[in-house]
Amino acid sequence: MDGLRLRPVQEKDLEYFVTFAVDRDEVGNTWQGFRDPQAPAKRFAEDGYLGQETSRLIVEVNGETAGFVSWFVGSYDEKTKYWEIGAALRPQYRGRGIGWRAQAMLTDYLFEHTPVQRIQAATQPENIAEQKSLLKAGFQFEGVIRACEFRAGEYRDLYLYSRLRSDPSVPVDH
Ligand SMILES: CC(C)(COP(=O)(O)OP(=O)(O)OC[C@H]1O[C@@H](n2cnc3c(N)ncnc32)[C@H](O)[C@@H]1OP(=O)(O)O)[C@@H](O)C(=O)NCCC(=O)NCCS
């Protein structure tokens, strides 16, 4: 897909992140309630959203901000780190083949620049677009994490996916 790239967050993106923190329509069914609208400016001033534990990159299509990808660190044994990635596109950019490509590109980027063996992602059972996106990005379904997320008044299951360093990368330029 021509014109698709991941780039670091810039100051001009902060307004979008504020919207994402306070606008339910922008977030969609992963809405977790209002967030601090001053947090984006503080975080950008701290490290430009590129930190040791959590980070974001902007998904850009032909110079327009289509959304962002994110990742945070986790560990199952307190010594081996993995990344958990996520993606959120602005409503008008969804369903156009951007989401799976952006997550495949982010996964390649993280395997290239960090020594993790495992990258995982979790999504809601009803989020078919994200489930298909992860499979298209070379992730494999691992199972159901029961009642792990409190959202919209209930504890809810998530589906867990992963791509290992030894799993094949997926070409995105078609
Ligand atoms: C989830 C999200 C990142 C997926 O990205 P996207 O660009 O919309 O998805 P893509 O266009 O890359 O499509 C990937 C696959 O999902 C399918 N798909 C896309 N939207 C769909 C929908 N609403 N319902 C069912 N399938 C859908 C596509 O057809 C494609 O599968 P196919 O090749 O078999 O046809 C994006 O929709 C989004 O940001 N949603 C809101 C935030 C969110 O839910 N983030 C994930 C939280 S865990």
Ligand as a Chemical Component Dictionary entry (heavy atoms), coordinates in Angstrom:
data_LIG
# 
_chem_comp.id                   LIG 
_chem_comp.type                 NON-POLYMER 
_chem_comp.pdbx_formal_charge   0 
_chem_comp.three_letter_code    LIG 
# 
loop_
_chem_comp_atom.comp_id 
_chem_comp_atom.atom_id 
_chem_comp_atom.alt_atom_id 
_chem_comp_atom.type_symbol 
_chem_comp_atom.charge 
_chem_comp_atom.model_Cartn_x 
_chem_comp_atom.model_Cartn_y 
_chem_comp_atom.model_Cartn_z 
_chem_comp_atom.pdbx_ordinal 
LIG C1  C1  C 0 -9.036  -3.012  14.645 1  
LIG C2  C2  C 0 -8.406  -2.132  13.574 2  
LIG C3  C3  C 0 -6.996  -1.700  14.012 3  
LIG C4  C4  C 0 -8.287  -3.012  12.295 4  
LIG O1  O1  O 0 -7.742  -2.231  11.266 5  
LIG P1  P1  P 0 -8.532  -2.021  9.865  6  
LIG O2  O2  O 0 -7.679  -1.195  9.005  7  
LIG O3  O3  O 0 -9.909  -1.525  10.154 8  
LIG O4  O4  O 0 -8.641  -3.502  9.305  9  
LIG P2  P2  P 0 -8.128  -3.981  7.856  10 
LIG O5  O5  O 0 -8.795  -3.117  6.824  11 
LIG O6  O6  O 0 -6.641  -4.058  7.843  12 
LIG O7  O7  O 0 -8.791  -5.416  7.725  13 
LIG C5  C5  C 0 -8.204  -6.584  8.237  14 
LIG C6  C6  C 0 -9.204  -7.720  8.064  15 
LIG O8  O8  O 0 -10.354 -7.475  8.885  16 
LIG C7  C7  C 0 -11.533 -7.404  8.071  17 
LIG N1  N1  N 0 -12.391 -6.366  8.629  18 
LIG C8  C8  C 0 -12.117 -5.032  8.672  19 
LIG N2  N2  N 0 -13.126 -4.395  9.294  20 
LIG C9  C9  C 0 -14.036 -5.340  9.639  21 
LIG C10 C10 C 0 -15.272 -5.304  10.317 22 
LIG N3  N3  N 0 -15.784 -4.147  10.772 23 
LIG N4  N4  N 0 -15.931 -6.477  10.517 24 
LIG C11 C11 C 0 -15.416 -7.642  10.076 25 
LIG N5  N5  N 0 -14.219 -7.751  9.439  26 
LIG C12 C12 C 0 -13.554 -6.608  9.218  27 
LIG C13 C13 C 0 -11.041 -7.070  6.682  28 
LIG O9  O9  O 0 -11.975 -7.484  5.698  29 
LIG C14 C14 C 0 -9.747  -7.852  6.642  30 
LIG O10 O10 O 0 -9.962  -9.226  6.460  31 
LIG P3  P3  P 0 -9.949  -9.937  5.008  32 
LIG O11 O11 O 0 -8.628  -9.609  4.382  33 
LIG O12 O12 O 0 -10.146 -11.378 5.353  34 
LIG O13 O13 O 0 -11.064 -9.360  4.230  35 
LIG C15 C15 C 0 -9.269  -0.883  13.266 36 
LIG O14 O14 O 0 -10.524 -1.287  12.754 37 
LIG C16 C16 C 0 -9.506  -0.008  14.502 38 
LIG O15 O15 O 0 -8.688  0.856   14.802 39 
LIG N6  N6  N 0 -10.610 -0.250  15.230 40 
LIG C17 C17 C 0 -10.921 0.534   16.437 41 
LIG C18 C18 C 0 -9.901  0.334   17.543 42 
LIG C19 C19 C 0 -9.684  -1.126  17.879 43 
LIG O16 O16 O 0 -10.624 -1.911  17.962 44 
LIG N7  N7  N 0 -8.406  -1.475  18.088 45 
LIG C20 C20 C 0 -8.004  -2.809  18.480 46 
LIG C21 C21 C 0 -8.190  -2.911  19.955 47 
LIG S1  S1  S 0 -7.698  -4.479  20.584 48 
# 
loop_
_chem_comp_bond.comp_id 
_chem_comp_bond.atom_id_1 
_chem_comp_bond.atom_id_2 
_chem_comp_bond.value_order 
_chem_comp_bond.pdbx_ordinal 
LIG C1  C2  SING 1  
LIG C2  C3  SING 2  
LIG C2  C4  SING 3  
LIG C2  C15 SING 4  
LIG C4  O1  SING 5  
LIG O1  P1  SING 6  
LIG P1  O2  DOUB 7  
LIG P1  O3  SING 8  
LIG P1  O4  SING 9  
LIG O4  P2  SING 10 
LIG P2  O5  DOUB 11 
LIG P2  O6  SING 12 
LIG P2  O7  SING 13 
LIG O7  C5  SING 14 
LIG C5  C6  SING 15 
LIG C6  O8  SING 16 
LIG C6  C14 SING 17 
LIG O8  C7  SING 18 
LIG C7  N1  SING 19 
LIG C7  C13 SING 20 
LIG N1  C8  SING 21 
LIG N1  C12 SING 22 
LIG C8  N2  DOUB 23 
LIG N2  C9  SING 24 
LIG C9  C10 SING 25 
LIG C9  C12 DOUB 26 
LIG C10 N3  SING 27 
LIG C10 N4  DOUB 28 
LIG N4  C11 SING 29 
LIG C11 N5  DOUB 30 
LIG N5  C12 SING 31 
LIG C13 O9  SING 32 
LIG C13 C14 SING 33 
LIG C14 O10 SING 34 
LIG O10 P3  SING 35 
LIG P3  O11 DOUB 36 
LIG P3  O12 SING 37 
LIG P3  O13 SING 38 
LIG C15 O14 SING 39 
LIG C15 C16 SING 40 
LIG C16 O15 DOUB 41 
LIG C16 N6  SING 42 
LIG N6  C17 SING 43 
LIG C17 C18 SING 44 
LIG C18 C19 SING 45 
LIG C19 O16 DOUB 46 
LIG C19 N7  SING 47 
LIG N7  C20 SING 48 
LIG C20 C21 SING 49 
LIG C21 S1  SING 50 
# 
